[in-house]
Amino acid sequence: MGYFIHNRGLAFGIDISRYQADAELKRFPDFDAIRAHEPRVAFIGMRAGISWGYKDPAFERFYQEGERIGACLLPYHVVFPSEPALKQMDFFLKNLKSVDLERVRLVLDMEVGGNLGKGQITQTLLLCLEALRKATGRWPIVYSRALWIDAHVAVEDLPEMDWWLAQYLSSQKNQLYTAEYPCPPKLPKGVKKWLIHQTTERGPAIGGLGGCMDYDRWNGGNEAVLAYFGRAAVGAGRACPLDGKPCCREAAESGNEDGAN
């Protein structure tokens, strides 16, 4: 099966948690294999914690390795709407004490509802959004899926923000892996655009551990990812004095330097 037959031209990413390490946390994915993968892994989501008491034990290792290979990183936190919002966000930020918050973009994972009403879940989400905006100066991204948001969140009460939405192809009998869903994902009612689409939860694990891995696509190419993270593309720093466009010679020289490492 071809796992990358859809969504060519859109930047590719993965998201990971301690389930991509072994049970004893002695073996981890090979991030050099992740760096070498085609299509290129431009961004990586990584779970930092859950609610107000669980820190993902693989997060620190994943963050260090993700930084080392130069990926754009998206630490995410699973919100429990039944628990105090600010206590959860304090815990999230505490887990990020070694993280340069200017280099990453934070994500709230909204997929746990329990028996709570839409009003309470929306209020918890709003408090979480405001807490992270106060801490970082920007709204976090919200991860979920359209049907869950429609059932549990009053979108009209939320600020304008970015969405990471899951939608997959159905798993086929006797097949371990599932190809990517063709972008775009279904949007929740009241949402007009998407930033990231989680296209499968059963892609072959990249880097050697975990069996399956979540795959994602950005609503744009690799340069769009870099722009979102406030990073310049290689060769884009100096304009040609003749036409004002990025200098091709500088880009070529930068590429040669990269190839020599």
N, C-alpha and C positions, 0 to 999 in steps of 0.2 A: 504494500500500500504506500502511496505517496502522501507524506504527512504535511508537505508544504506546497500543495498544488493550488491552494487558494491564497489570496491576500498578498501576492507579490507586489513589491513596491511600498508596502507598509512596514515600518520598523518592527522588528521581532523582539520579544522579551519572554521571560519566564518568571514564575513566582514560586517561592520555596519556603519551607519551614523545617523543623527538626525531623520531619518524616523523610526528608532527603538525606539524612544521616543514618548510621546504624543505631541499634537500640542502646549501645553502650557509649555512644558519642565518641567513638575512637576512629571512625572512618567517615569521611565527608566527601562530597562531590569534588571532582577534579576541576578547579576553576580555570586551569590552563586549557582543558578540553572545552570548557564553556567559552573561553575567549576565542578559541580556534574554530568554533562551530560555524557552519553555513546553513541557513542564513545567520548573519552576525547577531549575537545577543546584545542589543543596544541598551536594554534596561532590565533590571531585576527587582521584583517585589520580594520582600523578606519579612516574615512575621516576627514582630518584636515581643508581643505579649497578648494576653487575654484578660479582660475585665480589670480588676485592681490587684490581682495576686499571682498571676502566672507570667513569668518571663520565659520566652522561648530559649531553651538552653543552647541552641545552635546559632542564635542571632549574632553574637559578638564575632564568632568565627566567620560567618557569612558576610558580615559587614566588612571586616578586614580584607577578606579575599575579593569581595566585589570592588572595593576601592582599589586594590592592587591591580586588577585587570582593567580598570578604567571604565567600568559600566556605570550608568546612571541608576541610582538606587532609590527604592521606594519602601521604606520601613512601614509596615502596617500593623494596626492594633485592632483586635476583635472586640467590639463593643457589646456589652450586655445591658440592654435598656432597663432591666430591672434593678441595676446597681447604680450607685451615685455617679453621675457623669464626671464631676470634677475630680473625684477620687480616682477614677479610671484614667483620666487625662494626666493627672499628676504622676501616676504610676507609669504611663506611657513615656512621658518626658524623662522620668527618672531612668528608665531603661535605655534612653538615648543619650546619657550623659557623656559618653565617649564619641558621639556622632557630631560632625560639623553640620548643623542644621541649615546652613547656607548651601551646602552641596547636595542635599537630599530633598525629596518631596514626600510629605507624610500622607498616610492613607488611613481612613477609618473603614473597617470591614463591618458592614451592616447586613447581617443575615440571620441573627438570632432574635426572635420575637417573643417566644413563649406565648402566654395568654394575655399579653398587654394590649391595650387599645392603641389606635393610631395616634391619638393625642399625646399619650405618655411617651411613646417611642420617638415621635417627632420632637418633643421637648428635650429628651435626652440627647438626641442627635444635635439639636441646635446648641445646647450647652457645650457639647464636645467640640463642635465647629468653632464656637467663639473662643474657647480656651486655647485651641491650637493656633487660631489666628492671632490671639494676643501674644502667644509665645514666639511665633515665627514671622508674623507680619503678613501671612497669606492664608487663604482658606486651604484646608487639606482636600485631597481627592476623596470621594466616597465610592467604595466598592460595594456592589450588590448585583441584583438582577431585576429586570423590569417587573416581573410578576410580584416579587417580594416587595418592592418599593410601592407599587400600586396598592397592595393590600395593607401595608403597615406604616407608610409615611405620607404626610401631607406636603407634597412637593411645593405647593403654592406658598407655603410658609418658610421655605428655605431660601438662603441667599443664592446668588448666581455663582455656581462652582462647577468643578470638573467631575466627570463620572467615569468610573471603571466598571464596565458591565459584562456579566458572564452570559454567554449563550453558546451551547454546544450542539453538535450533531448527535443523534441517538447512537448509543453503543450497539455494535453488531454482535450477534451471537457467535461465540467461539473466537472472538477477536479481542486481544488484550488492549490494543491501542485504537484510538479514534482520531481521524484526521481533523484538521481545523474547520470550524464553522466559517463560512464566507462572511466577511464584514459587509455591512455594519451590523451591530447587535440590535435587538429590539429595544426601543427606548421606553422608559417609564412615561406615563401620562404627565404632561407638563414639562418634560425635559426635551430640549431642542437639539442637543449635540452630545457626542461622546468623545472621550479622550482616549481610553484604552478599552479594548475588547478582549476578554478572556475567551479564547476560541476553542479550547479543549482542556479537560482535566485529565485526559488519558493519552498524553503524548509520550513517546519514548523518553526516558530520563536522559538528560544531557549531562555528561560528567560522571556517569557510571553507577550511581546509587539511587535507590528509591523506587525502581520499577517504572512508575509513571510520573509525569510532571505536568504542571499546568503551563500552557502556552498562551501568549498574549500578543496582540498587535496594537500599535499606536496609530492614531488617526493622522497619519503623515509619515514621512520618511525619517531616516536617521538624523538629518539636519533639524527636523522639527523637534525631535527628542532633545537634542543639544540645546536648542533655543529655549525650550521650556525650562531646562535646568540652568539657564544663564551661562552656557558654555559655548565657546566659539568652535566652529568646525576647523579642522586642520587646513592651513593655507588661506583662511578667510581673514587674517588679521591685517594685511597690508594691501592697500589699493594701488593699482597701477597708475602712475602719474599721467599716462596718455589718455586713458579712457575711464578711470575711476572704478574699474571692476577689480575683483580679487585677483591678485597677481598669480598667474599660472606658474611662473618660475618658482615662486616661493612655495606653492603647493607641491610642485614636483620635488623640490629639495627636501621639504618636510617629509614627503613620502619615502624618499631615499633614506633619510635618517631613521624613520620608523623601521624600514626593512633591514637596517643594519643591526638592530638591537636583538 
